[in-house]
Amino acid sequence: MDDDTATLTTSSHPVTFRGRGLGLRSSERLTLLVCPLCSQRNGERMAAFGTCVWCGYEPSRRDEEPVAGEPSSSRKASNFNK
Ligand SMILES: [Zn+2]
């Protein structure tokens, strides 16, 4: 309704917050994996709330930036083409 760009409703994609932290944006919720403010890894419970368990930071949706590249879960450094 608000946005009809061809988004996959069932899957999530990795996002950063102004280039920092790491989250997973799905159609209806944000999972905060790494806090952009304190750079701590979030616990699973709090990650699902989209709030940092360490400093309480809750990223604004406006700060989200999609991570370029394939959504693989491997640990290699991602290759930004910029
Ligand atoms: Zn934090």
PDB file of the backbone (N, CA, C, O) and the ligand in Angstrom, with CONECT records:
HET     ZN  A 101       1
ATOM      1  N   MET A   1       0.806  -1.189   0.000  1.00  0.00           N
ATOM      2  CA  MET A   1       0.000   0.000   0.000  1.00  0.00           C
ATOM      3  C   MET A   1       0.861   1.270   0.000  1.00  0.00           C
ATOM      4  O   MET A   1       0.676   2.167  -0.823  1.00  0.00           O
ATOM      5  N   ASP A   2       1.786   1.319   0.927  1.00  0.00           N
ATOM      6  CA  ASP A   2       2.629   2.500   0.999  1.00  0.00           C
ATOM      7  C   ASP A   2       3.791   2.456   0.025  1.00  0.00           C
ATOM      8  O   ASP A   2       4.377   3.488  -0.302  1.00  0.00           O
ATOM      9  N   ASP A   3       4.118   1.269  -0.434  1.00  0.00           N
ATOM     10  CA  ASP A   3       5.323   1.111  -1.246  1.00  0.00           C
ATOM     11  C   ASP A   3       5.182  -0.118  -2.125  1.00  0.00           C
ATOM     12  O   ASP A   3       5.152  -1.243  -1.626  1.00  0.00           O
ATOM     13  N   ASP A   4       5.094   0.092  -3.424  1.00  0.00           N
ATOM     14  CA  ASP A   4       4.911  -1.059  -4.283  1.00  0.00           C
ATOM     15  C   ASP A   4       6.119  -1.373  -5.144  1.00  0.00           C
ATOM     16  O   ASP A   4       5.990  -1.931  -6.234  1.00  0.00           O
ATOM     17  N   THR A   5       7.280  -1.017  -4.657  1.00  0.00           N
ATOM     18  CA  THR A   5       8.476  -1.520  -5.310  1.00  0.00           C
ATOM     19  C   THR A   5       8.546  -3.013  -5.028  1.00  0.00           C
ATOM     20  O   THR A   5       8.152  -3.469  -3.955  1.00  0.00           O
ATOM     21  N   ALA A   6       9.037  -3.753  -5.971  1.00  0.00           N
ATOM     22  CA  ALA A   6       8.962  -5.212  -5.884  1.00  0.00           C
ATOM     23  C   ALA A   6       9.773  -5.767  -4.711  1.00  0.00           C
ATOM     24  O   ALA A   6      10.860  -6.312  -4.898  1.00  0.00           O
ATOM     25  N   THR A   7       9.244  -5.626  -3.537  1.00  0.00           N
ATOM     26  CA  THR A   7       9.930  -6.156  -2.372  1.00  0.00           C
ATOM     27  C   THR A   7       9.478  -7.574  -2.088  1.00  0.00           C
ATOM     28  O   THR A   7       8.309  -7.915  -2.266  1.00  0.00           O
ATOM     29  N   LEU A   8      10.404  -8.386  -1.652  1.00  0.00           N
ATOM     30  CA  LEU A   8      10.054  -9.740  -1.267  1.00  0.00           C
ATOM     31  C   LEU A   8       9.492  -9.690   0.145  1.00  0.00           C
ATOM     32  O   LEU A   8      10.186  -9.294   1.082  1.00  0.00           O
ATOM     33  N   THR A   9       8.266 -10.083   0.292  1.00  0.00           N
ATOM     34  CA  THR A   9       7.616  -9.930   1.581  1.00  0.00           C
ATOM     35  C   THR A   9       8.063 -10.971   2.589  1.00  0.00           C
ATOM     36  O   THR A   9       7.977 -10.744   3.795  1.00  0.00           O
ATOM     37  N   THR A  10       8.533 -12.096   2.113  1.00  0.00           N
ATOM     38  CA  THR A  10       8.830 -13.179   3.040  1.00  0.00           C
ATOM     39  C   THR A  10      10.286 -13.212   3.473  1.00  0.00           C
ATOM     40  O   THR A  10      10.629 -13.913   4.425  1.00  0.00           O
ATOM     41  N   SER A  11      11.136 -12.476   2.802  1.00  0.00           N
ATOM     42  CA  SER A  11      12.543 -12.546   3.157  1.00  0.00           C
ATOM     43  C   SER A  11      13.019 -11.215   3.714  1.00  0.00           C
ATOM     44  O   SER A  11      12.366 -10.185   3.546  1.00  0.00           O
ATOM     45  N   SER A  12      14.156 -11.251   4.372  1.00  0.00           N
ATOM     46  CA  SER A  12      14.718 -10.032   4.910  1.00  0.00           C
ATOM     47  C   SER A  12      16.045  -9.763   4.214  1.00  0.00           C
ATOM     48  O   SER A  12      16.654 -10.662   3.636  1.00  0.00           O
ATOM     49  N   HIS A  13      16.472  -8.536   4.279  1.00  0.00           N
ATOM     50  CA  HIS A  13      17.754  -8.203   3.681  1.00  0.00           C
ATOM     51  C   HIS A  13      18.596  -7.427   4.680  1.00  0.00           C
ATOM     52  O   HIS A  13      18.060  -6.704   5.520  1.00  0.00           O
ATOM     53  N   PRO A  14      19.904  -7.573   4.592  1.00  0.00           N
ATOM     54  CA  PRO A  14      20.785  -6.895   5.535  1.00  0.00           C
ATOM     55  C   PRO A  14      20.821  -5.394   5.284  1.00  0.00           C
ATOM     56  O   PRO A  14      20.824  -4.932   4.143  1.00  0.00           O
ATOM     57  N   VAL A  15      20.848  -4.663   6.359  1.00  0.00           N
ATOM     58  CA  VAL A  15      20.921  -3.212   6.261  1.00  0.00           C
ATOM     59  C   VAL A  15      21.975  -2.700   7.258  1.00  0.00           C
ATOM     60  O   VAL A  15      22.274  -3.341   8.266  1.00  0.00           O
ATOM     61  N   THR A  16      22.515  -1.537   6.937  1.00  0.00           N
ATOM     62  CA  THR A  16      23.330  -0.835   7.913  1.00  0.00           C
ATOM     63  C   THR A  16      22.597   0.448   8.286  1.00  0.00           C
ATOM     64  O   THR A  16      21.571   0.784   7.695  1.00  0.00           O
ATOM     65  N   PHE A  17      23.133   1.153   9.266  1.00  0.00           N
ATOM     66  CA  PHE A  17      22.521   2.396   9.691  1.00  0.00           C
ATOM     67  C   PHE A  17      23.524   3.513   9.461  1.00  0.00           C
ATOM     68  O   PHE A  17      24.434   3.745  10.257  1.00  0.00           O
ATOM     69  N   ARG A  18      23.322   4.192   8.344  1.00  0.00           N
ATOM     70  CA  ARG A  18      24.291   5.209   7.898  1.00  0.00           C
ATOM     71  C   ARG A  18      25.686   4.623   7.828  1.00  0.00           C
ATOM     72  O   ARG A  18      26.670   5.276   8.175  1.00  0.00           O
ATOM     73  N   GLY A  19      25.755   3.396   7.378  1.00  0.00           N
ATOM     74  CA  GLY A  19      27.058   2.778   7.156  1.00  0.00           C
ATOM     75  C   GLY A  19      27.630   2.075   8.367  1.00  0.00           C
ATOM     76  O   GLY A  19      28.733   1.534   8.298  1.00  0.00           O
ATOM     77  N   ARG A  20      26.902   2.068   9.483  1.00  0.00           N
ATOM     78  CA  ARG A  20      27.417   1.430  10.697  1.00  0.00           C
ATOM     79  C   ARG A  20      26.437   0.378  11.182  1.00  0.00           C
ATOM     80  O   ARG A  20      25.265   0.366  10.806  1.00  0.00           O
ATOM     81  N   GLY A  21      26.944  -0.493  12.017  1.00  0.00           N
ATOM     82  CA  GLY A  21      26.081  -1.523  12.584  1.00  0.00           C
ATOM     83  C   GLY A  21      25.614  -2.508  11.532  1.00  0.00           C
ATOM     84  O   GLY A  21      26.056  -2.477  10.383  1.00  0.00           O
ATOM     85  N   LEU A  22      24.721  -3.374  11.942  1.00  0.00           N
ATOM     86  CA  LEU A  22      24.163  -4.348  11.016  1.00  0.00           C
ATOM     87  C   LEU A  22      22.784  -4.786  11.504  1.00  0.00           C
ATOM     88  O   LEU A  22      22.580  -5.071  12.684  1.00  0.00           O
ATOM     89  N   GLY A  23      21.867  -4.830  10.581  1.00  0.00           N
ATOM     90  CA  GLY A  23      20.530  -5.275  10.935  1.00  0.00           C
ATOM     91  C   GLY A  23      19.926  -6.089   9.807  1.00  0.00           C
ATOM     92  O   GLY A  23      20.500  -6.207   8.725  1.00  0.00           O
ATOM     93  N   LEU A  24      18.775  -6.639  10.078  1.00  0.00           N
ATOM     94  CA  LEU A  24      18.028  -7.350   9.051  1.00  0.00           C
ATOM     95  C   LEU A  24      16.652  -6.716   8.941  1.00  0.00           C
ATOM     96  O   LEU A  24      15.874  -6.706   9.894  1.00  0.00           O
ATOM     97  N   ARG A  25      16.374  -6.197   7.778  1.00  0.00           N
ATOM     98  CA  ARG A  25      15.069  -5.582   7.569  1.00  0.00           C
ATOM     99  C   ARG A  25      14.162  -6.572   6.847  1.00  0.00           C
ATOM    100  O   ARG A  25      14.453  -7.000   5.730  1.00  0.00           O
ATOM    101  N   SER A  26      13.079  -6.922   7.490  1.00  0.00           N
ATOM    102  CA  SER A  26      12.056  -7.711   6.814  1.00  0.00           C
ATOM    103  C   SER A  26      10.874  -6.798   6.568  1.00  0.00           C
ATOM    104  O   SER A  26      10.928  -5.609   6.882  1.00  0.00           O
ATOM    105  N   SER A  27       9.827  -7.336   6.018  1.00  0.00           N
ATOM    106  CA  SER A  27       8.717  -6.476   5.615  1.00  0.00           C
ATOM    107  C   SER A  27       8.110  -5.743   6.790  1.00  0.00           C
ATOM    108  O   SER A  27       7.635  -4.617   6.640  1.00  0.00           O
ATOM    109  N   GLU A  28       8.117  -6.352   7.938  1.00  0.00           N
ATOM    110  CA  GLU A  28       7.421  -5.701   9.044  1.00  0.00           C
ATOM    111  C   GLU A  28       8.238  -5.506  10.302  1.00  0.00           C
ATOM    112  O   GLU A  28       7.749  -4.924  11.271  1.00  0.00           O
ATOM    113  N   ARG A  29       9.467  -5.976  10.309  1.00  0.00           N
ATOM    114  CA  ARG A  29      10.258  -5.716  11.506  1.00  0.00           C
ATOM    115  C   ARG A  29      11.733  -5.581  11.195  1.00  0.00           C
ATOM    116  O   ARG A  29      12.229  -6.038  10.165  1.00  0.00           O
ATOM    117  N   LEU A  30      12.410  -4.937  12.123  1.00  0.00           N
ATOM    118  CA  LEU A  30      13.847  -4.791  12.014  1.00  0.00           C
ATOM    119  C   LEU A  30      14.510  -5.627  13.090  1.00  0.00           C
ATOM    120  O   LEU A  30      14.153  -5.542  14.265  1.00  0.00           O
ATOM    121  N   THR A  31      15.475  -6.432  12.684  1.00  0.00           N
ATOM    122  CA  THR A  31      16.283  -7.156  13.645  1.00  0.00           C
ATOM    123  C   THR A  31      17.632  -6.456  13.744  1.00  0.00           C
ATOM    124  O   THR A  31      18.346  -6.325  12.750  1.00  0.00           O
ATOM    125  N   LEU A  32      17.976  -6.009  14.944  1.00  0.00           N
ATOM    126  CA  LEU A  32      19.229  -5.283  15.126  1.00  0.00           C
ATOM    127  C   LEU A  32      20.319  -6.247  15.582  1.00  0.00           C
ATOM    128  O   LEU A  32      20.326  -6.701  16.726  1.00  0.00           O
ATOM    129  N   LEU A  33      21.240  -6.553  14.667  1.00  0.00           N
ATOM    130  CA  LEU A  33      22.283  -7.531  14.977  1.00  0.00           C
ATOM    131  C   LEU A  33      23.486  -6.889  15.641  1.00  0.00           C
ATOM    132  O   LEU A  33      23.989  -7.382  16.651  1.00  0.00           O
ATOM    133  N   VAL A  34      23.942  -5.790  15.068  1.00  0.00           N
ATOM    134  CA  VAL A  34      25.078  -5.067  15.636  1.00  0.00           C
ATOM    135  C   VAL A  34      24.683  -3.608  15.762  1.00  0.00           C
ATOM    136  O   VAL A  34      24.217  -2.996  14.801  1.00  0.00           O
ATOM    137  N   CYS A  35      24.870  -3.057  16.940  1.00  0.00           N
ATOM    138  CA  CYS A  35      24.450  -1.690  17.210  1.00  0.00           C
ATOM    139  C   CYS A  35      25.350  -0.694  16.475  1.00  0.00           C
ATOM    140  O   CYS A  35      26.575  -0.807  16.540  1.00  0.00           O
ATOM    141  N   PRO A  36      24.760   0.271  15.783  1.00  0.00           N
ATOM    142  CA  PRO A  36      25.561   1.270  15.085  1.00  0.00           C
ATOM    143  C   PRO A  36      26.173   2.291  16.030  1.00  0.00           C
ATOM    144  O   PRO A  36      27.083   3.030  15.653  1.00  0.00           O
ATOM    145  N   LEU A  37      25.680   2.330  17.239  1.00  0.00           N
ATOM    146  CA  LEU A  37      26.143   3.346  18.176  1.00  0.00           C
ATOM    147  C   LEU A  37      27.306   2.825  19.019  1.00  0.00           C
ATOM    148  O   LEU A  37      28.338   3.487  19.129  1.00  0.00           O
ATOM    149  N   CYS A  38      27.144   1.653  19.608  1.00  0.00           N
ATOM    150  CA  CYS A  38      28.170   1.139  20.507  1.00  0.00           C
ATOM    151  C   CYS A  38      28.901  -0.065  19.913  1.00  0.00           C
ATOM    152  O   CYS A  38      29.815  -0.607  20.534  1.00  0.00           O
ATOM    153  N   SER A  39      28.497  -0.481  18.714  1.00  0.00           N
ATOM    154  CA  SER A  39      29.182  -1.542  17.981  1.00  0.00           C
ATOM    155  C   SER A  39      29.184  -2.884  18.696  1.00  0.00           C
ATOM    156  O   SER A  39      30.018  -3.741  18.404  1.00  0.00           O
ATOM    157  N   GLN A  40      28.261  -3.072  19.627  1.00  0.00           N
ATOM    158  CA  GLN A  40      28.156  -4.350  20.315  1.00  0.00           C
ATOM    159  C   GLN A  40      27.191  -5.258  19.562  1.00  0.00           C
ATOM    160  O   GLN A  40      26.243  -4.804  18.921  1.00  0.00           O
ATOM    161  N   ARG A  41      27.464  -6.540  19.660  1.00  0.00           N
ATOM    162  CA  ARG A  41      26.531  -7.506  19.085  1.00  0.00           C
ATOM    163  C   ARG A  41      25.331  -7.649  19.998  1.00  0.00           C
ATOM    164  O   ARG A  41      25.467  -7.727  21.219  1.00  0.00           O
ATOM    165  N   ASN A  42      24.181  -7.682  19.406  1.00  0.00           N
ATOM    166  CA  ASN A  42      22.967  -7.754  20.191  1.00  0.00           C
ATOM    167  C   ASN A  42      22.629  -9.199  20.538  1.00  0.00           C
ATOM    168  O   ASN A  42      22.970 -10.117  19.792  1.00  0.00           O
ATOM    169  N   GLY A  43      21.971  -9.396  21.648  1.00  0.00           N
ATOM    170  CA  GLY A  43      21.457 -10.709  21.985  1.00  0.00           C
ATOM    171  C   GLY A  43      20.266 -11.031  21.103  1.00  0.00           C
ATOM    172  O   GLY A  43      19.618 -10.135  20.561  1.00  0.00           O
ATOM    173  N   GLU A  44      19.985 -12.307  20.966  1.00  0.00           N
ATOM    174  CA  GLU A  44      18.916 -12.717  20.064  1.00  0.00           C
ATOM    175  C   GLU A  44      17.562 -12.125  20.440  1.00  0.00           C
ATOM    176  O   GLU A  44      16.803 -11.679  19.580  1.00  0.00           O
ATOM    177  N   ARG A  45      17.283 -12.130  21.705  1.00  0.00           N
ATOM    178  CA  ARG A  45      15.983 -11.621  22.166  1.00  0.00           C
ATOM    179  C   ARG A  45      15.796 -10.164  21.797  1.00  0.00           C
ATOM    180  O   ARG A  45      14.792  -9.784  21.193  1.00  0.00           O
ATOM    181  N   MET A  46      16.788  -9.345  22.171  1.00  0.00           N
ATOM    182  CA  MET A  46      16.656  -7.926  21.927  1.00  0.00           C
ATOM    183  C   MET A  46      16.801  -7.589  20.457  1.00  0.00           C
ATOM    184  O   MET A  46      16.229  -6.612  19.973  1.00  0.00           O
ATOM    185  N   ALA A  47      17.566  -8.401  19.753  1.00  0.00           N
ATOM    186  CA  ALA A  47      17.735  -8.152  18.324  1.00  0.00           C
ATOM    187  C   ALA A  47      16.394  -8.155  17.618  1.00  0.00           C
ATOM    188  O   ALA A  47      16.154  -7.377  16.696  1.00  0.00           O
ATOM    189  N   ALA A  48      15.526  -9.047  18.071  1.00  0.00           N
ATOM    190  CA  ALA A  48      14.214  -9.162  17.446  1.00  0.00           C
ATOM    191  C   ALA A  48      13.354  -7.925  17.690  1.00  0.00           C
ATOM    192  O   ALA A  48      12.428  -7.640  16.931  1.00  0.00           O
ATOM    193  N   PHE A  49      13.673  -7.192  18.761  1.00  0.00           N
ATOM    194  CA  PHE A  49      12.930  -5.968  19.038  1.00  0.00           C
ATOM    195  C   PHE A  49      13.475  -4.760  18.287  1.00  0.00           C
ATOM    196  O   PHE A  49      12.838  -3.708  18.231  1.00  0.00           O
ATOM    197  N   GLY A  50      14.657  -4.926  17.715  1.00  0.00           N
ATOM    198  CA  GLY A  50      15.238  -3.816  16.984  1.00  0.00           C
ATOM    199  C   GLY A  50      15.830  -2.765  17.898  1.00  0.00           C
ATOM    200  O   GLY A  50      15.996  -1.611  17.503  1.00  0.00           O
ATOM    201  N   THR A  51      16.150  -3.162  19.122  1.00  0.00           N
ATOM    202  CA  THR A  51      16.725  -2.234  20.090  1.00  0.00           C
ATOM    203  C   THR A  51      18.020  -2.817  20.633  1.00  0.00           C
ATOM    204  O   THR A  51      18.116  -4.026  20.846  1.00  0.00           O
ATOM    205  N   CYS A  52      19.009  -1.973  20.855  1.00  0.00           N
ATOM    206  CA  CYS A  52      20.283  -2.439  21.385  1.00  0.00           C
ATOM    207  C   CYS A  52      20.156  -2.792  22.858  1.00  0.00           C
ATOM    208  O   CYS A  52      19.644  -2.003  23.653  1.00  0.00           O
ATOM    209  N   VAL A  53      20.624  -3.980  23.215  1.00  0.00           N
ATOM    210  CA  VAL A  53      20.526  -4.401  24.603  1.00  0.00           C
ATOM    211  C   VAL A  53      21.558  -3.681  25.473  1.00  0.00           C
ATOM    212  O   VAL A  53      21.407  -3.613  26.693  1.00  0.00           O
ATOM    213  N   TRP A  54      22.608  -3.143  24.843  1.00  0.00           N
ATOM    214  CA  TRP A  54      23.711  -2.532  25.585  1.00  0.00           C
ATOM    215  C   TRP A  54      23.459  -1.067  25.886  1.00  0.00           C
ATOM    216  O   TRP A  54      23.644  -0.625  27.020  1.00  0.00           O
ATOM    217  N   CYS A  55      23.044  -0.320  24.898  1.00  0.00           N
ATOM    218  CA  CYS A  55      22.892   1.122  25.134  1.00  0.00           C
ATOM    219  C   CYS A  55      21.457   1.590  24.907  1.00  0.00           C
ATOM    220  O   CYS A  55      21.148   2.769  25.080  1.00  0.00           O
ATOM    221  N   GLY A  56      20.589   0.668  24.520  1.00  0.00           N
ATOM    222  CA  GLY A  56      19.194   1.031  24.366  1.00  0.00           C
ATOM    223  C   GLY A  56      18.870   1.757  23.070  1.00  0.00           C
ATOM    224  O   GLY A  56      17.752   2.235  22.882  1.00  0.00           O
ATOM    225  N   TYR A  57      19.837   1.836  22.190  1.00  0.00           N
ATOM    226  CA  TYR A  57      19.622   2.559  20.950  1.00  0.00           C
ATOM    227  C   TYR A  57      18.618   1.844  20.055  1.00  0.00           C
ATOM    228  O   TYR A  57      18.657   0.626  19.885  1.00  0.00           O
ATOM    229  N   GLU A  58      17.734   2.630  19.500  1.00  0.00           N
ATOM    230  CA  GLU A  58      16.754   2.088  18.564  1.00  0.00           C
ATOM    231  C   GLU A  58      16.890   2.837  17.246  1.00  0.00           C
ATOM    232  O   GLU A  58      16.509   4.004  17.152  1.00  0.00           O
ATOM    233  N   PRO A  59      17.424   2.182  16.242  1.00  0.00           N
ATOM    234  CA  PRO A  59      17.702   2.880  14.989  1.00  0.00           C
ATOM    235  C   PRO A  59      16.428   3.360  14.312  1.00  0.00           C
ATOM    236  O   PRO A  59      15.400   2.684  14.331  1.00  0.00           O
ATOM    237  N   SER A  60      16.517   4.512  13.730  1.00  0.00           N
ATOM    238  CA  SER A  60      15.404   5.022  12.958  1.00  0.00           C
ATOM    239  C   SER A  60      15.376   4.354  11.592  1.00  0.00           C
ATOM    240  O   SER A  60      16.418   4.063  11.006  1.00  0.00           O
ATOM    241  N   ARG A  61      14.203   4.122  11.109  1.00  0.00           N
ATOM    242  CA  ARG A  61      14.086   3.485   9.802  1.00  0.00           C
ATOM    243  C   ARG A  61      14.699   4.354   8.708  1.00  0.00           C
ATOM    244  O   ARG A  61      15.126   3.849   7.670  1.00  0.00           O
ATOM    245  N   ARG A  62      14.740   5.640   8.943  1.00  0.00           N
ATOM    246  CA  ARG A  62      15.301   6.544   7.947  1.00  0.00           C
ATOM    247  C   ARG A  62      16.802   6.362   7.805  1.00  0.00           C
ATOM    248  O   ARG A  62      17.386   6.713   6.780  1.00  0.00           O
ATOM    249  N   ASP A  63      17.423   5.808   8.847  1.00  0.00           N
ATOM    250  CA  ASP A  63      18.865   5.637   8.807  1.00  0.00           C
ATOM    251  C   ASP A  63      19.286   4.356   8.094  1.00  0.00           C
ATOM    252  O   ASP A  63      20.469   4.146   7.826  1.00  0.00           O
ATOM    253  N   GLU A  64      18.330   3.517   7.795  1.00  0.00           N
ATOM    254  CA  GLU A  64      18.665   2.227   7.202  1.00  0.00           C
ATOM    255  C   GLU A  64      19.164   2.382   5.775  1.00  0.00           C
ATOM    256  O   GLU A  64      18.609   3.127   4.967  1.00  0.00           O
ATOM    257  N   GLU A  65      20.236   1.647   5.499  1.00  0.00           N
ATOM    258  CA  GLU A  65      20.756   1.609   4.143  1.00  0.00           C
ATOM    259  C   GLU A  65      20.973   0.160   3.773  1.00  0.00           C
ATOM    260  O   GLU A  65      21.628  -0.575   4.513  1.00  0.00           O
ATOM    261  N   PRO A  66      20.439  -0.265   2.645  1.00  0.00           N
ATOM    262  CA  PRO A  66      20.616  -1.654   2.232  1.00  0.00           C
ATOM    263  C   PRO A  66      22.080  -1.972   1.988  1.00  0.00           C
ATOM    264  O   PRO A  66      22.827  -1.155   1.451  1.00  0.00           O
ATOM    265  N   VAL A  67      22.477  -3.167   2.388  1.00  0.00           N
ATOM    266  CA  VAL A  67      23.843  -3.598   2.173  1.00  0.00           C
ATOM    267  C   VAL A  67      23.964  -4.150   0.762  1.00  0.00           C
ATOM    268  O   VAL A  67      23.199  -5.023   0.352  1.00  0.00           O
ATOM    269  N   ALA A  68      24.924  -3.634   0.038  1.00  0.00           N
ATOM    270  CA  ALA A  68      25.125  -4.118  -1.322  1.00  0.00           C
ATOM    271  C   ALA A  68      25.718  -5.511  -1.313  1.00  0.00           C
ATOM    272  O   ALA A  68      26.426  -5.900  -0.384  1.00  0.00           O
ATOM    273  N   GLY A  69      25.419  -6.248  -2.356  1.00  0.00           N
ATOM    274  CA  GLY A  69      26.000  -7.572  -2.476  1.00  0.00           C
ATOM    275  C   GLY A  69      25.026  -8.663  -2.130  1.00  0.00           C
ATOM    276  O   GLY A  69      23.869  -8.405  -1.796  1.00  0.00           O
ATOM    277  N   GLU A  70      25.496  -9.870  -2.213  1.00  0.00           N
ATOM    278  CA  GLU A  70      24.613 -11.003  -1.988  1.00  0.00           C
ATOM    279  C   GLU A  70      24.386 -11.232  -0.502  1.00  0.00           C
ATOM    280  O   GLU A  70      25.309 -11.054   0.293  1.00  0.00           O
ATOM    281  N   PRO A  71      23.189 -11.618  -0.114  1.00  0.00           N
ATOM    282  CA  PRO A  71      22.882 -11.857   1.294  1.00  0.00           C
ATOM    283  C   PRO A  71      23.399 -13.194   1.785  1.00  0.00           C
ATOM    284  O   PRO A  71      22.625 -14.064   2.184  1.00  0.00           O
ATOM    285  N   SER A  72      24.684 -13.348   1.755  1.00  0.00           N
ATOM    286  CA  SER A  72      25.248 -14.596   2.254  1.00  0.00           C
ATOM    287  C   SER A  72      25.597 -14.422   3.722  1.00  0.00           C
ATOM    288  O   SER A  72      25.803 -13.304   4.193  1.00  0.00           O
ATOM    289  N   SER A  73      25.661 -15.521   4.431  1.00  0.00           N
ATOM    290  CA  SER A  73      25.939 -15.432   5.851  1.00  0.00           C
ATOM    291  C   SER A  73      27.412 -15.710   6.152  1.00  0.00           C
ATOM    292  O   SER A  73      27.798 -15.879   7.309  1.00  0.00           O
ATOM    293  N   SER A  74      28.207 -15.754   5.123  1.00  0.00           N
ATOM    294  CA  SER A  74      29.628 -16.012   5.339  1.00  0.00           C
ATOM    295  C   SER A  74      30.296 -14.818   5.991  1.00  0.00           C
ATOM    296  O   SER A  74      29.778 -13.702   5.949  1.00  0.00           O
ATOM    297  N   ARG A  75      31.429 -15.057   6.581  1.00  0.00           N
ATOM    298  CA  ARG A  75      32.067 -14.015   7.384  1.00  0.00           C
ATOM    299  C   ARG A  75      33.081 -13.173   6.622  1.00  0.00           C
ATOM    300  O   ARG A  75      33.741 -12.318   7.214  1.00  0.00           O
ATOM    301  N   LYS A  76      33.213 -13.398   5.344  1.00  0.00           N
ATOM    302  CA  LYS A  76      34.218 -12.628   4.616  1.00  0.00           C
ATOM    303  C   LYS A  76      33.794 -11.166   4.499  1.00  0.00           C
ATOM    304  O   LYS A  76      32.604 -10.855   4.535  1.00  0.00           O
ATOM    305  N   ALA A  77      34.744 -10.296   4.363  1.00  0.00           N
ATOM    306  CA  ALA A  77      34.451  -8.876   4.266  1.00  0.00           C
ATOM    307  C   ALA A  77      33.665  -8.596   2.999  1.00  0.00           C
ATOM    308  O   ALA A  77      34.010  -9.065   1.914  1.00  0.00           O
ATOM    309  N   SER A  78      32.624  -7.837   3.155  1.00  0.00           N
ATOM    310  CA  SER A  78      31.809  -7.547   1.985  1.00  0.00           C
ATOM    311  C   SER A  78      32.504  -6.528   1.098  1.00  0.00           C
ATOM    312  O   SER A  78      33.301  -5.709   1.554  1.00  0.00           O
ATOM    313  N   ASN A  79      32.184  -6.604  -0.148  1.00  0.00           N
ATOM    314  CA  ASN A  79      32.912  -5.855  -1.160  1.00  0.00           C
ATOM    315  C   ASN A  79      32.081  -4.680  -1.642  1.00  0.00           C
ATOM    316  O   ASN A  79      31.306  -4.817  -2.589  1.00  0.00           O
ATOM    317  N   PHE A  80      32.229  -3.549  -1.016  1.00  0.00           N
ATOM    318  CA  PHE A  80      31.478  -2.385  -1.453  1.00  0.00           C
ATOM    319  C   PHE A  80      32.067  -1.825  -2.729  1.00  0.00           C
ATOM    320  O   PHE A  80      33.263  -1.544  -2.801  1.00  0.00           O
ATOM    321  N   ASN A  81      31.240  -1.667  -3.717  1.00  0.00           N
ATOM    322  CA  ASN A  81      31.727  -0.972  -4.902  1.00  0.00           C
ATOM    323  C   ASN A  81      31.293   0.475  -4.847  1.00  0.00           C
ATOM    324  O   ASN A  81      30.151   0.818  -5.152  1.00  0.00           O
ATOM    325  N   LYS A  82      32.218   1.302  -4.456  1.00  0.00           N
ATOM    326  CA  LYS A  82      31.845   2.700  -4.298  1.00  0.00           C
ATOM    327  C   LYS A  82      32.962   3.583  -4.770  1.00  0.00           C
ATOM    328  O   LYS A  82      32.844   4.807  -4.720  1.00  0.00           O
TER     329      LYS A  82
HETATM  330 ZN    ZN A 101      24.198  -0.009  21.382  1.00  0.00          ZN2+
END
